[in-house]
Amino acid sequence: MIKVPGFLGSAVSSGVKRSGKLDLALIYSEVPAKAAGVFTTNIVKAPPVLLGMDRIKSGYCQAVLINSGVANAFTGKQGLQDSIVTSKDAAHELNIAESLVIPSSTGVIGGRLPIDKMKKAMPNLVKKLSEDGFMDVANGIMTTDAFPKYAVKQINIGRKKGTIAVIGKGAGMIAPNMATMLAYILTDINVGKRALSKALKNTVNNSFNKIIVDGDTSTNDTVLILANGKLGNTLIKETGTEYKKFEMALTEAASEVAEMIVRDGEGGTKVAKIIVKGAKTEKDAEKIARVLGTSSLVKTAFFGEDPNWGRIVAAAGRAGVDFDPNKIDLYFDDQKILSNSKEVMDEKKAQSVLKKPKFEVTLNIKSGKASSFVIASDLTFDYIKINAHYRT
Amino acid sequence: MIKVPGFLGSAVSSGVKRSGKLDLALIYSEVPAKAAGVFTTNIVKAPPVLLGMDRIKSGYCQAVLINSGVANAFTGKQGLQDSIVTSKDAAHELNIAESLVIPSSTGVIGGRLPIDKMKKAMPNLVKKLSEDGFMDVANGIMTTDAFPKYAVKQINIGRKKGTIAVIGKGAGMIAPNMATMLAYILTDINVGKRALSKALKNTVNNSFNKIIVDGDTSTNDTVLILANGKLGNTLIKETGTEYKKFEMALTEAASEVAEMIVRDGEGGTKVAKIIVKGAKTEKDAEKIARVLGTSSLVKTAFFGEDPNWGRIVAAAGRAGVDFDPNKIDLYFDDQKILSNSKEVMDEKKAQSVLKKPKFEVTLNIKSGKASSFVIASDLTFDYIKINAHYRT
């Protein structure tokens, strides 16, 4: 059940997807909500991203219009115009300012938005808006996703109970032509602008930015947070206990959705949390974790349930981080594999960890006190199958 | 036919490989040859690499002893001792100084060298040395390789005809636990020490360092050049016409072998030369080319023969290089796909390029005058098959 006081949602089938599935979704806040966003770092940014980045500067957003099926990416000035037109149509139908609407698109790169079909669907989309409409939203924003993704948390703010809902899509940070990562975070908690931006940045850093399916970054990746203040709590500023509680709950909810994205990673069968400890800096730890999480050899070994520690240490060694290769400890869950770089594994037990759908790989390089992690999928036959013939 | 005046080669089956295939190879120069080497940049370096890096400092090498089947990597002090012992055995049998022998190992990480079996095989290995023995060497250093890899060039140096032979192995820069990239370059041309180092560095940079199968770098990667001066030509120093001719021939021969490695890339069906033009610096061009060559999405599209330009531009956009995404030209061979970022492709013709076993992808980002390239394989079902269950 996804329900957040003061927010309404809906989705319809506008004909963007030929399958007739839900393909146009709307998130609406009864009042203009404070808002912040994090967008793709790819320098090739889709027009809806460029428009969103511009509009979020005001710090407010009241509606998000998301279409799935066509990414409206690499479509130039025409694409930007199309995003402007569709959000104007939504604003008109909602009777709110155009600048308070942020559009998102996900789907195939290079094609134009079917703006006429979308315009035609708009009255029905707005009419259907309901506080129970968010399951439709979660379904309507899917592309290659096998299942809808969302998480809801409630936390006590003073004597009141605030709600945080995260609705996301993406089968990995993965196919830039179809499987963009999108997430919308809705809350009724009253949060200051700076606190909202800070909490979103930290949250994304510790959730969506930690997941790796194939290392590709989409042209359309977007995470938005809308806080409508309906709870009426004392404004949360960017420090203090309440702030910490808020950020923690946000990170928890976002991490749940991030993990669902990895679990749904195209063709993936495993979710591996790769933790690197004992680095000099968090950046060093993350560098190594990322190389491990993107190494095709490490990922195929996970798929093969093969406790092939040689691939892990060899991949760690090429991360560009200096450490003593004779001092490595390695664990699969609580099974010790290497102790000071000597193999100490019980092969059967090591393998039984890798047979699980979810496990942790912990590498301690003993050079310092910093650590980091990534959450990665494996690399499978199905990944190739899905991606080799995707577009044609 | 691999024949270089003054060089002898041989290989035997010592029992390192259980299959009974050739697994111990020897390259021998009748006189101490001037030598230079390039070794893995992975900080986890196998003991034979550490020993080779030390011994090459003298600038001379007379014999290279290569075993396949066991990488002697991640074996610590014991591994270093084992490399020292086996090269001492070879030196003893050849009656040359121990310091003139450089060992190489390729195979599974973590296991000890079977030094006794290798010692036992040494007399026969030396006895078999012959100027016709280099096909055995090329076969004896193979691991997952489907075919032996070598190239021979002859060039006129003054009135004399010098020979350059490159013998290599590797099914990609690929499985660190088995498919190390090794290459040995033998020449009878009289080349100065500094010229030799410079030519090797430039050659490796433009051949072996340009190939990408899965982006993983082995703990054992080694390229050695031995120049025995038998041709008796006037010493080639590091500038001038003769030097340029030498470096060019070296690069040509090494590029042939490098391309064979990509062609043999585990499970690969395509060899794509990815050229990035119009960058501000060569480094920028190479950064983008490398991201394209390692992107799982781009590589699966090649495998699927899918002219999916969206994946190419999206991958280019995340390379960390600044360029105008609205000005891209893209070609598959001579077929124009994008003109100033607008699709202009004839889909059938574009697809027919990708159906070829070898093609060029040229991306012009029009920000400057620098260019670079990589040579990449595709990502296939067979890659997963080979690597998922390799070790166990």
Interface residues (C-beta under 8 A of the other chain):
Chain A: T41 N42 I43 V44 K45 A73 F74 G76 V108 I109 G110 I174 A175 P176 N177 D214 G215 D216 T217 S218 T219 S295 S296 L297 T300 A301 F303 G304 D306 P307 N308 W309 G310 R311 V313 A314 A315 A316 G317 R318 V321 D322 F323 P325 N326 S341 K342 E343 Q351 L379 T380 F381 Y383 I384 K385 N387 A388 H389 Y390 R391 T392
Chain B: T41 N42 I43 V44 K45 A73 F74 G76 V108 I109 G110 I174 A175 P176 N177 D214 G215 D216 T217 S218 T219 S295 S296 L297 T300 A301 F303 G304 D306 P307 N308 W309 G310 R311 V313 A314 A315 A316 G317 R318 V321 D322 F323 P325 N326 S341 K342 E343 Q351 L379 T380 F381 Y383 I384 K385 N387 A388 H389 Y390 R391 T392
